[in-house]
Amino acid sequence: MAEDDSPKVERGKDRMERGRKELEKQLGARKELVDGYTEYYRNNRNEIVEDFLGNFDKTKKPAIAGIIVLTPILITLFIIDWTLDKINQIPYIEFLNLTDKVIINESIKLVFIISLGAFLATSIGRTVQTKKGFKAERLMDRFVDKIPFLGTIYSIAKVTADTVFNGADEFSDPVKLEVHGMKVTGYRTGNTLDGKEIIFVPTSPNVTTGFVVEIDPEEVIETEDTPREAFTRTLSAGFGEAGPQKPKRSPVKDGNKKGDERDN
């Protein structure tokens, strides 16, 4: 019985040996492949990195362009959704659900609230322009100013609103000031009794804060920037430029054309 099994054992050993050799061959080929890739990367590292960064840059520019387009759309939709949600929390607002269409009902509510707000703002504005209304406004200001913390917030909010809505003429004369070799954008807002000019230098991108500088007129640098260009630059932290300039995002065909010219 043992003699009959010996050929089977030998055949099994032969198969195991062939399998071991085949496995060593495969492992050797895999090691050779890994060593080849490693050597190629070491010898061509700079070219590989430059090629990768070039492809990444080609992908990055369209992505940034898409983000620039989508960001204001998404912000606008978010504000509309937030506004409609707050409107729906107003008591008895459901009486404006005049149709079975949700979009139409929400539009009616939005138009109603905007119209009501415009009416109230106009009515209050006309009232405070009268003598009695002006006195009433001053009394309310003095009363709220006496309330701790709340009076500070009220004063800041009122000054900010007055600056944003009534200060357009005051920010219509942009100039530049040189500070430690750097030029900053400011706006003429007035003059002191001793003949110095008062320049407001806003911070960016929050233009409601900044620095008030009293400076000699000869140290003020005139600029050809329009108020819109200067204000846009400040609001956008230097990323936005108003006025007739070449767009930073050219159409694809123009970009390819420029690329071909550089290649030539």
MIKE-577735 format. One line per 10 residues: number of its first residue (from 1); their letters; for each residue x, y, z of N, C-alpha, C, CB. Coordinates in pm, whole numbers, plus 50000, padded with zeros to 5 digits. Last residue first. Glycine has a CB too. Layout:
N
NUM) a) X/Y/Z/X/Y/Z/X/Y/Z/X/Y/Z  ...
//
This chain:
264
264) ndredgkkng) 50398/57874/47092/50474/57908/46971/50591/58000/47005/50382/57976/46867  50296/57878/47349/50370/57760/47304/50454/57789/47181/50274/57645/47275  50168/58122/47348/50282/58103/47437/50365/57984/47393/50235/58085/47582  49969/58067/47162/50065/58171/47131/50188/58158/47220/50001/58309/47148  49824/57869/47295/49893/57834/47171/49999/57938/47137/49793/57822/47057  49722/58022/47507/49815/57913/47536/49894/57872/47413/49741/57795/47592  49554/58189/47370/49669/58246/47437/49772/58138/47468/49626/58316/47565  49371/57996/47283/49443/58075/47185/49567/58135/47245/49354/58184/47129  49267/57901/47518/49344/57811/47435/49428/57887/47334/49253/57714/47364  49138/58134/47607/49245/58078/47686/49332/57984/47605/49189/58005/47806
254) dkvpsrkpkq) 48947/58163/47409/49049/58266/47424/49167/58213/47502/48992/58389/47492  48795/57934/47455/48863/57948/47327/48972/58054/47333/48763/57983/47217  48695/57980/47712/48787/57869/47689/48864/57888/47561/48712/57738/47686  48698/58329/47815/48636/58209/47759/48740/58105/47725/48554/58244/47636  48872/58436/48114/48845/58444/47972/48772/58320/47926/48974/58463/47893  48867/58596/48393/48824/58464/48349/48783/58475/48203/48706/58408/48437  48928/58860/48422/49030/58764/48463/48995/58623/48415/49046/58764/48615  48855/59094/48164/48810/58994/48262/48920/58896/48293/48687/58920/48210  49001/59413/48156/48994/59281/48095/48949/59180/48199/49130/59241/48036  48781/59680/48260/48907/59608/48260/48888/59474/48192/48960/59589/48403
244) pgaegfgasl) 48610/59936/48340/48635/59865/48214/48773/59802/48213/48621/59959/48097  48507/59875/48687/48549/59956/48574/48580/59872/48452/48670/60037/48611  48646/59722/48985/48535/59774/48904/48591/59852/48787/48441/59862/48988  48784/59433/49106/48816/59561/49046/48699/59603/48961/48947/59555/48963  48845/59227/49387/48752/59277/49285/48796/59412/49235/48611/59285/49340  49039/59174/49574/49013/59072/49473/48924/59125/49360/48948/58951/49536  49068/59359/49778/49162/59365/49667/49136/59265/49557/49297/59345/49718  48855/59316/49945/48990/59288/49995/49091/59280/49881/48991/59157/50073  48618/59411/49854/48656/59276/49810/48794/59236/49858/48650/59268/49660  48607/59671/49957/48507/59573/49998/48551/59430/49967/48374/59602/49931
234) trtfaerptd) 48821/59794/49819/48823/59781/49965/48728/59672/50013/48788/59914/50030  48742/59778/49552/48870/59721/49593/48874/59699/49744/48985/59812/49550  48505/59924/49562/48502/59782/49527/48630/59713/49571/48481/59764/49376  48602/60179/49621/48515/60113/49717/48509/59962/49691/48373/60173/49712  48752/60237/49389/48817/60235/49521/48734/60157/49622/48841/60377/49571  48552/60220/49192/48669/60135/49185/48737/60124/49322/48768/60189/49082  48371/60420/49280/48328/60280/49270/48447/60186/49267/48242/60260/49144  48520/60657/49266/48471/60608/49396/48430/60461/49391/48354/60691/49442  48799/60593/49041/48665/60643/49068/48620/60594/49205/48565/60597/48957  49142/60681/49049/49037/60582/49076/48903/60651/49097/49073/60496/49200
224) eteiveepdi) 49346/60853/49030/49250/60856/48919/49139/60754/48939/49322/60829/48787  49442/61036/49325/49431/60913/49248/49327/60928/49138/49395/60795/49340  49677/61224/49521/49557/61216/49438/49559/61088/49355/49546/61341/49345  49789/61195/49841/49820/61158/49703/49689/61145/49625/49902/61024/49697  49873/61425/50088/49765/61345/50029/49796/61321/49882/49627/61417/50045  50058/61599/50172/50091/61458/50189/49982/61366/50134/50114/61429/50337  49951/61849/50147/50056/61811/50051/50096/61665/50065/50179/61899/50071  49767/61869/50364/49718/61849/50226/49825/61803/50129/49657/61978/50176  49846/61676/50655/49869/61795/50574/49827/61770/50430/50018/61838/50580  49586/61502/50830/49712/61504/50757/49724/61633/50678/49724/61383/50663
214) evvfgttvnp) 49425/61290/51041/49440/61433/51011/49579/61453/50953/49419/61522/51141  49228/61004/50999/49362/61061/50994/49354/61209/50964/49449/60987/50888  49057/60745/51136/49041/60885/51096/49177/60952/51110/48931/60958/51183  49015/60410/51033/49094/60510/51105/49067/60648/51048/49245/60476/51096  48746/60169/51071/48867/60221/51007/48936/60323/51096/48834/60283/50873  48434/60018/50973/48536/60052/51072/48660/60102/50999/48570/59929/51163  48284/59963/50757/48220/60045/50860/48315/60078/50974/48097/59975/50914  48400/59788/50584/48430/59929/50562/48363/60019/50666/48386/59970/50424  48541/59498/50600/48438/59568/50678/48467/59717/50673/48433/59517/50825  48750/59361/50479/48639/59404/50393/48527/59477/50467/48582/59285/50322
204) stpvfiiekg) 48930/59656/50561/48879/59569/50455/48861/59428/50509/48974/59569/50331  48878/59987/50696/48936/59853/50698/48870/59769/50589/48920/59787/50838  48922/60320/50560/48841/60206/50605/48922/60077/50611/48720/60187/50514  49026/60617/50654/49087/60498/50594/49010/60377/50642/49240/60487/50630  48941/60944/50600/48893/60820/50662/48952/60703/50585/48736/60813/50664  49101/61244/50662/49092/61128/50571/49043/61009/50651/49229/61098/50502  49097/61582/50671/49053/61464/50746/49029/61352/50646/48924/61493/50832  49364/61812/50632/49254/61735/50573/49225/61614/50660/49286/61692/50427  49429/62117/50810/49462/61980/50773/49339/61910/50718/49518/61902/50894  49361/62372/50904/49390/62354/50762/49428/62214/50720/49498/62443/50723
194) dltngtrygt) 49278/62398/51161/49415/62442/51132/49458/62408/50989/49512/62378/51229  49027/62286/51167/49037/62433/51176/49176/62483/51143/48998/62480/51316  49013/62023/50917/49023/62074/51053/49037/62226/51050/49143/62009/51127  48778/61891/50679/48899/61966/50711/48894/62011/50856/48916/62088/50617  48658/61580/50531/48645/61714/50585/48779/61778/50608/48566/61712/50713  48693/61340/50405/48566/61358/50476/48551/61498/50534/48553/61256/50586  48839/61152/50152/48829/61284/50214/48691/61299/50280/48852/61398/50109  48943/60822/50207/48841/60911/50150/48843/61044/50226/48700/60846/50157  49202/60586/50105/49121/60659/50200/49024/60751/50130/49209/60738/50296  49426/60319/50065/49314/60395/50009/49234/60460/50122/49223/60304/49923
184) vkmghvelkv) 49782/60329/50095/49652/60282/50141/49544/60374/50084/49645/60277/50297  50103/60224/50007/49994/60316/49979/49862/60252/50022/49990/60353/49828  50413/60202/50190/50295/60139/50129/50186/60244/50109/50243/60023/50218  50611/60334/50326/50641/60287/50191/50525/60218/50122/50755/60195/50196  50473/60403/50561/50589/60313/50565/50617/60252/50428/50565/60201/50668  50213/60507/50377/50244/60468/50515/50355/60365/50512/50118/60411/50587  50053/60745/50190/50172/60660/50196/50209/60636/50341/50290/60725/50119  49719/60744/50075/49816/60789/50173/49933/60693/50173/49753/60801/50314  49492/60848/49822/49585/60750/49876/49680/60818/49973/49664/60681/49763  49135/60899/49785/49274/60943/49776/49361/60828/49829/49299/61076/49858
174) pdsfedagnf) 48802/60954/49666/48909/60865/49714/49047/60925/49692/48900/60731/49643  48529/61094/49720/48657/61152/49682/48771/61064/49734/48671/61297/49737  48292/61005/49820/48299/61022/49675/48432/61076/49628/48189/61112/49629  48203/60975/50074/48301/60879/50026/48318/60888/49874/48262/60738/50066  48004/61161/50109/48127/61179/50186/48238/61086/50138/48099/61157/50334  47798/61061/49958/47866/61181/49911/47999/61201/49982/47777/61303/49929  47719/60842/50118/47772/60818/49984/47850/60938/49932/47658/60784/49887  47606/60836/50373/47745/60880/50359/47803/60861/50221/47830/60808/50455  47358/60733/50415/47368/60878/50394/47509/60926/50366/47314/60949/50513  47389/60457/50440/47281/60510/50357/47294/60659/50327/47150/60484/50423
164) vtdatvkais) 47625/60411/50594/47598/60333/50474/47499/60402/50382/47547/60195/50511  47606/60595/50806/47723/60596/50718/47694/60526/50586/47843/60529/50786  47367/60520/50925/47380/60656/50871/47497/60665/50774/47397/60758/50985  47433/60263/51009/47326/60283/50910/47336/60420/50845/47189/60265/50975  47637/60326/51194/47666/60242/51077/47561/60262/50968/47671/60094/51116  47495/60475/51383/47605/60539/51310/47639/60460/51184/47731/60552/51400  47318/60276/51471/47266/60397/51408/47374/60468/51328/47209/60490/51513  47487/60083/51580/47400/60047/51469/47350/60171/51395/47281/59965/51519  47605/60231/51787/47688/60178/51679/47603/60145/51557/47764/60053/51726  47376/60284/51944/47453/60395/51887/47539/60347/51770/47542/60460/51993
154) yitglfpikd) 47296/60024/52018/47205/60111/51943/47282/60224/51874/47098/60170/52036  47516/59939/52167/47480/59868/52044/47391/59955/51956/47410/59735/52076  47496/60123/52378/47616/60118/52294/47586/60051/52160/47730/60044/52365  47249/60060/52491/47269/60192/52434/47390/60196/52342/47284/60294/52543  47296/59804/52586/47202/59820/52477/47219/59956/52410/47059/59804/52528  47495/59885/52788/47522/59787/52683/47428/59803/52563/47511/59646/52739  47249/60058/52981/47382/59997/52968/47385/59889/52860/47426/59938/53103  47062/60325/52859/47054/60183/52894/47191/60119/52876/46946/60109/52805  47097/60575/52759/47114/60561/52903/47107/60414/52948/47008/60642/52976  47029/60557/52491/47171/60572/52526/47197/60551/52674/47220/60709/52485
144) vfrdmlreak) 46751/60560/52497/46819/60432/52473/46966/60440/52511/46806/60390/52326  46708/60837/52547/46654/60734/52638/46729/60602/52621/46502/60713/52611  46828/60962/52331/46879/60988/52465/46831/60882/52564/46836/61128/52513  46666/60859/52122/46810/60835/52123/46867/60853/52263/46881/60929/52025  46415/60961/52192/46434/60816/52193/46583/60783/52197/46367/60752/52070  46467/61234/52156/46427/61184/52288/46450/61033/52298/46279/61217/52317  46520/61239/51881/46626/61274/51976/46593/61225/52117/46647/61426/51977  46266/61169/51782/46382/61084/51754/46495/61111/51853/46432/61106/51610  46113/61386/51868/46082/61252/51919/46199/61157/51897/45955/61197/51851  46231/61589/51719/46241/61593/51864/46214/61455/51925/46143/61696/51922
134) fgkktqvtrg) 46151/61502/51463/46293/61515/51495/46315/61516/51646/46351/61644/51433  45873/61523/51484/45935/61392/51465/46082/61394/51498/45916/61346/51323  45842/61799/51507/45802/61712/51618/45867/61574/51605/45648/61699/51622  45944/61877/51254/46002/61929/51377/45968/61839/51496/45953/62072/51403  45995/61609/51014/45919/61721/51072/45982/61763/51204/45770/61682/51093  46138/61389/50966/46182/61510/50897/46104/61634/50943/46168/61493/50746  46010/61185/51089/46127/61239/51159/46183/61362/51088/46236/61133/51171  45807/61136/50894/45773/61186/51027/45893/61251/51095/45719/61073/51114  45938/61034/50676/45870/61163/50661/45836/61223/50798/45742/61146/50578  46026/60795/50795/46121/60894/50744/46059/61031/50727/46178/60847/50612
124) istalfagls) 45790/60663/50848/45872/60705/50961/45972/60812/50916/45947/60584/51023  45707/60623/50580/45623/60699/50674/45704/60750/50792/45507/60612/50725  45916/60467/50476/45885/60598/50417/45805/60684/50513/45809/60582/50286  45898/60241/50640/46021/60319/50636/45996/60459/50582/46128/60248/50552  45637/60152/50581/45670/60194/50717/45796/60282/50718/45690/60072/50807  45666/60092/50305/45566/60191/50350/45601/60243/50489/45425/60128/50351  45862/59895/50310/45889/60021/50239/45793/60130/50284/45878/60000/50088  45723/59697/50457/45846/59756/50510/45879/59888/50444/45961/59660/50491  45513/59642/50278/45484/59694/50411/45606/59761/50473/45433/59582/50502  45661/59542/50062/45578/59663/50045/45546/59727/50179/45448/59629/49971
114) iifvlkisen) 45773/59317/50182/45860/59421/50127/45783/59552/50111/45918/59377/49991  45541/59175/50248/45631/59219/50355/45723/59331/50305/45715/59100/50407  45430/59131/49989/45354/59203/50092/45446/59258/50201/45249/59109/50156  45628/58981/49864/45593/59113/49809/45518/59196/49914/45505/59098/49681  45616/58752/50028/45739/58829/50018/45711/58971/49967/45839/58759/49925  45354/58661/49987/45398/58700/50121/45521/58790/50114/45427/58577/50206  45367/58602/49712/45271/58703/49762/45313/58753/49900/45127/58644/49768  45557/58398/49717/45585/58523/49646/45494/58635/49693/45571/58503/49494  45419/58201/49855/45541/58257/49914/45578/58389/49847/45658/58157/49902  45211/58153/49669/45181/58202/49803/45304/58266/49869/45129/58087/49890
104) iivkdtlnlf) 45359/58055/49451/45280/58178/49437/45249/58238/49574/45148/58151/49359  45468/57821/49562/45556/57927/49511/45482/58059/49500/45614/57888/49375  45241/57668/49621/45328/57715/49729/45414/57832/49683/45416/57601/49780  44917/57692/49506/45057/57685/49464/45146/57746/49573/45078/57757/49328  44660/57745/49566/44708/57612/49603/44856/57595/49570/44626/57505/49533  44626/58081/49704/44618/57980/49598/44665/57847/49653/44703/58021/49475  44662/58247/49922/44545/58269/49838/44526/58164/49730/44553/58402/49774  44776/58292/50204/44779/58173/50119/44654/58172/50030/44788/58041/50205  44743/58494/50379/44792/58531/50245/44810/58410/50154/44924/58606/50256  44686/58385/50618/44574/58442/50543/44614/58485/50403/44516/58561/50619
94) eiypiqnikd) 44922/58321/50740/44860/58218/50655/44738/58270/50578/44820/58098/50741  44993/58511/50912/45044/58528/50776/44980/58426/50681/45197/58515/50773  44927/58499/51180/44817/58523/51084/44866/58544/50940/44738/58644/51128  45256/58583/51289/45118/58541/51319/45020/58586/51210/45073/58598/51455  45539/58471/51112/45459/58586/51152/45315/58541/51179/45462/58697/51042  45669/58261/51004/45652/58258/51150/45571/58377/51201/45788/58255/51219  45705/58317/50740/45602/58218/50774/45580/58205/50925/45640/58083/50717  45924/58487/50757/45794/58543/50721/45682/58447/50762/45786/58573/50570  46130/58307/50808/46093/58404/50911/45955/58465/50883/46199/58516/50920  46130/58173/50563/46107/58098/50687/46065/58192/50800/46234/58020/50728
84) ltwdiiflti) 46194/58378/50387/46061/58315/50378/46029/58237/50504/46053/58223/50256  46458/58425/50473/46356/58530/50483/46216/58471/50479/46372/58632/50369  46585/58183/50412/46581/58230/50552/46471/58334/50570/46718/58289/50594  46552/58183/50132/46494/58075/50213/46482/58118/50360/46579/57947/50202  46698/58415/50067/46556/58407/50034/46487/58300/50119/46537/58376/49884  46951/58338/50158/46886/58454/50218/46736/58452/50191/46947/58585/50164  46999/58119/49988/46996/58100/50133/46923/58215/50201/47139/58088/50189  47001/58243/49738/46898/58143/49768/46886/58120/49918/46929/58011/49696  47231/58404/49774/47100/58466/49748/46987/58369/49781/47090/58511/49602  47426/58207/49805/47401/58302/49914/47265/58367/49898/47511/58410/49918
74) liptlviiga) 47411/58083/49554/47378/58007/49675/47349/58099/49792/47492/57911/49710  47493/58296/49390/47363/58233/49369/47319/58160/49496/47368/58136/49248  47752/58356/49480/47644/58455/49500/47505/58397/49480/47662/58572/49405  47873/58091/49413/47868/58148/49548/47759/58253/49566/48001/58208/49583  47880/58029/49139/47781/57964/49225/47765/58032/49361/47818/57820/49245  48087/58181/49027/47951/58194/48974/47848/58142/49073/47939/58118/48841  48306/58103/49178/48273/58245/49171/48131/58265/49121/48372/58318/49080  48308/57831/49124/48277/57876/49260/48237/58022/49260/48397/57854/49352  48384/57834/48853/48252/57784/48891/48211/57828/49030/48249/57635/48884  48644/57935/48880/48545/58010/48803/48403/57965/48838/48570/57992/48652
64) iapkktkdfn) 48758/57726/49025/48746/57858/49088/48642/57942/49015/48882/57931/49090  48746/57527/48827/48676/57509/48954/48655/57642/49025/48755/57413/49046  48909/57627/48621/48764/57613/48599/48685/57595/48728/48737/57494/48508  49158/57625/48780/49101/57748/48724/48953/57734/48691/49177/57788/48600  49212/57356/48847/49180/57453/48952/49111/57576/48895/49306/57495/49025  49285/57218/48620/49158/57183/48684/49115/57291/48783/49170/57049/48755  49530/57337/48567/49427/57339/48463/49289/57307/48522/49461/57239/48352  49664/57274/48802/49634/57414/48773/49526/57425/48667/49761/57488/48729  49692/56999/48773/49611/57051/48884/49571/57196/48858/49688/57040/49017  49865/56988/48556/49730/56934/48541/49638/56985/48651/49733/56782/48542
54) glfdevienr) 50089/57109/48682/50030/57168/48563/49887/57119/48540/50115/57137/48441  50143/56931/48888/50099/57065/48922/50036/57135/48803/50216/57147/48976  50224/56711/48730/50107/56700/48818/50052/56838/48853/50144/56624/48946  50449/56814/48603/50336/56769/48522/50210/56760/48606/50367/56633/48457  50612/56865/48825/50570/56976/48740/50449/56937/48654/50685/57021/48650  50646/56601/48919/50581/56701/49003/50531/56817/48919/50678/56753/49110  50781/56486/48699/50653/56430/48744/50577/56533/48827/50675/56301/48827  51014/56639/48687/50922/56640/48574/50783/56588/48614/50977/56555/48460  51132/56573/48935/51094/56711/48904/50993/56717/48790/51217/56793/48868  51179/56292/48913/51091/56349/49016/51042/56489/48978/51165/56355/49149
44) nnryyetygd) 51315/56107/48761/51229/56204/48691/51134/56275/48788/51148/56134/48581  51459/55941/48928/51530/56005/48817/51448/56115/48750/51569/55901/48715  51266/55853/49108/51383/55924/49158/51453/56001/49046/51481/55827/49223  51088/55725/48935/51044/55843/49010/51163/55924/49060/50955/55802/49129  51246/55512/48844/51195/55611/48748/51152/55739/48819/51077/55553/48668  51285/55374/49084/51402/55433/49015/51357/55541/48915/51482/55323/48941  51021/55294/49133/51094/55377/49230/51211/55447/49164/51143/55292/49348  50963/55135/48910/50886/55258/48934/50960/55352/49029/50747/55224/48992  51154/54931/48957/51158/55011/48835/51082/55141/48850/51101/54932/48720  51073/54824/49199/51205/54887/49192/51216/54975/49068/51316/54779/49190
34) vlekraglqk) 50827/54719/49114/50831/54824/49216/50964/54898/49212/50808/54766/49356  50920/54527/48929/50831/54634/48884/50834/54751/48983/50688/54581/48868  51068/54360/49092/51135/54428/48981/51052/54547/48932/51161/54330/48866  50866/54266/49254/50973/54346/49314/51046/54424/49206/51071/54256/49392  50722/54122/49060/50659/54234/49128/50763/54325/49191/50562/54184/49235  50912/53930/48991/50864/54023/48889/50799/54146/48954/50765/53954/48794  50936/53796/49236/51052/53863/49179/51012/53966/49074/51147/53761/49117  50682/53694/49260/50729/53792/49359/50849/53869/49306/50764/53723/49491  50687/53520/49041/50593/53631/49043/50635/53739/49142/50454/53579/49079  50895/53346/49118/50907/53421/48993/50813/53542/48992/50877/53331/48873
24) elekrgremr) 50790/53242/49350/50912/53322/49359/50931/53406/49232/51035/53231/49380  50576/53103/49234/50549/53212/49327/50671/53303/49341/50509/53157/49464  50715/52913/49083/50628/53009/49014/50598/53130/49103/50496/52940/48971  50842/52774/49286/50922/52845/49187/50840/52950/49113/50982/52747/49088  50618/52666/49416/50709/52755/49488/50793/52837/49391/50800/52674/49581  50507/52507/49215/50431/52621/49266/50519/52721/49338/50321/52573/49359  50708/52318/49187/50678/52406/49073/50599/52529/49118/50597/52329/48966  50688/52204/49443/50813/52268/49402/50790/52365/49286/50918/52163/49363  50431/52100/49435/50465/52200/49535/50590/52277/49495/50483/52136/49671  50465/51914/49229/50371/52025/49210/50399/52137/49310/50226/51976/49226
14) dkgrevkpsd) 50646/51739/49351/50683/51810/49228/50593/51931/49206/50676/51715/49108  50498/51641/49564/50617/51721/49592/50659/51801/49469/50731/51631/49639  50302/51502/49418/50263/51615/49503/50381/51705/49534/50200/51566/49633  50459/51306/49299/50391/51403/49212/50347/51526/49293/50270/51337/49143  50536/51172/49530/50638/51236/49448/50574/51342/49357/50713/51132/49364  50292/51073/49613/50365/51166/49700/50468/51242/49621/50433/51091/49816  50229/50907/49401/50142/51020/49429/50213/51125/49514/50015/50973/49498  50432/50711/49426/50426/50799/49306/50338/50920/49329/50374/50720/49184  50364/50599/49686/50487/50676/49668/50484/50759/49540/50607/50584/49666  50143/50434/49701/50122/50578/49727/50245/50660/49697/50082/50599/49870
4) deam) 50240/50177/49655/50146/50231/49558/50128/50383/49576/50010/50160/49571  50395/50137/49882/50462/50148/49753/50371/50207/49648/50511/50011/49707  50196/50126/50076/50289/50239/50081/50360/50255/49949/50390/50222/50193  50084/49881/50000/50000/50000/50000/50087/50124/50000/49906/50001/50121
//
